[in-house]
Amino acid sequence: MDDTDNTGRSTITKSELIEQLTIDQLHLDPQDVQVSVDALLDRISRSLINGERIEIRGFGSISLRYREPRLGRNPKTGEPVSVPGKYVPHFKPGRFLRERVNRLLGVTGDTTDID
């Protein structure tokens, strides 16, 4: 876990997640954990492709949002570039997850969702 994002925090990879789950669930074969993680991610992907919204109570929901076509800029040249419309996955954390993360990170105050 030595990759960091733009906030300086660590990034966990899929293989590291599988490894940690295998350690947490010693009664499961590592291959079974990998198959389960792969199956879960595949099912989520296929649901989104089919236009379905995924909701995991206490964790959050994943849906697609449409981004309208727009005029962007090439960062190197500054030239205008036409960016086509596209669908992007959107994750909205559930209240329990938000509260738990904020509590464990020591954030106080109003943590209601503005979205």
Secondary structure as the mmCIF struct_conf table of DSSP 4:
data_model
#
loop_
_struct_conf.conf_type_id
_struct_conf.id
_struct_conf.beg_label_comp_id
_struct_conf.beg_label_asym_id
_struct_conf.beg_label_seq_id
_struct_conf.end_label_comp_id
_struct_conf.end_label_asym_id
_struct_conf.end_label_seq_id
STRN STRN1 THR A 4 THR A 4
TURN_TY1_P TURN_TY1_P1 ASN A 6 THR A 7
BEND BEND1 GLY A 8 GLY A 8
STRN STRN2 SER A 10 SER A 10
HELX_RH_AL_P HELX_RH_AL_P1 LYS A 14 ASP A 24
TURN_TY1_P TURN_TY1_P2 LEU A 26 HIS A 27
BEND BEND2 LEU A 28 LEU A 28
HELX_RH_AL_P HELX_RH_AL_P2 PRO A 30 ILE A 49
TURN_TY1_P TURN_TY1_P3 ASN A 50 GLY A 51
HELX_LH_PP_P HELX_LH_PP_P1 GLU A 52 ARG A 53
STRN STRN3 ILE A 54 ILE A 56
TURN_TY1_P TURN_TY1_P4 ARG A 57 PHE A 59
STRN STRN4 GLY A 60 ARG A 67
HELX_LH_PP_P HELX_LH_PP_P2 GLU A 68 PRO A 69
STRN STRN5 ARG A 70 ARG A 73
TURN_TY1_P TURN_TY1_P5 PRO A 75 THR A 77
STRN STRN6 PRO A 80 VAL A 83
STRN STRN7 LYS A 86 PRO A 93
HELX_RH_AL_P HELX_RH_AL_P3 ARG A 95 LEU A 104
TURN_TY1_P TURN_TY1_P6 LEU A 105 GLY A 106
BEND BEND3 GLY A 109 GLY A 109
#
